[in-house]
Amino acid sequence: MTAEAGLSFTTYRSDVNVDGSGILFLSRDGVLHAYDQALTPILTERVAEFPEYAAIDKRLGIPERALKNHVRCVAITNDCQHYLY
């Protein structure tokens, strides 16, 4: 074990990259949280603020409170520079 910490949010989806150097969580309120291997935060972004979400919301009418129900997976690359949702 290299680090241990509590989370201040509920977790709905998660991913650990292949080499274990990064972890990505989607909280129930639609926020992506990423951490490096020492559990230092490297990303906090609201999915509802992404242009892709705005386009889907316009087309399908997905309310922000239901966003977590429509995100089926999250993933982060080994270099922790890219992610998908």
CORWOQUI-V623819 format. One line per field, one symbol per residue. ss: DSSP state (H for helix, E for strand, C for the rest). phi: phi as a letter, one per 30 degrees, with the letter a starting at -180 (. if undefined). psi: psi as a letter, one per 40 degrees, with the letter a starting at -180 (. if undefined). A space follows every 10 residues. Layout:
ss->???
phi->???
psi->???
//
This chain:
ss->CCCCCCCCCC EEEEEECCCC CEEEEEECCC EEEEEECCCC EEEEEEHHHC HHHHHHHHHH CCCHHHHHHH CCCCEECCCC CCEEC
phi->.cabadccbd ccbaacdeci dabbbcddci cdbbbddcid dbabbdddcd eddedddddc iddedceedc ddababdddh cbbbb
psi->hdihiiieii hdiihhidee eiihihidef hhhiiaeefh hehhhhdeei ddddddddde fhideeddee hdiiiiidef eiii.
//
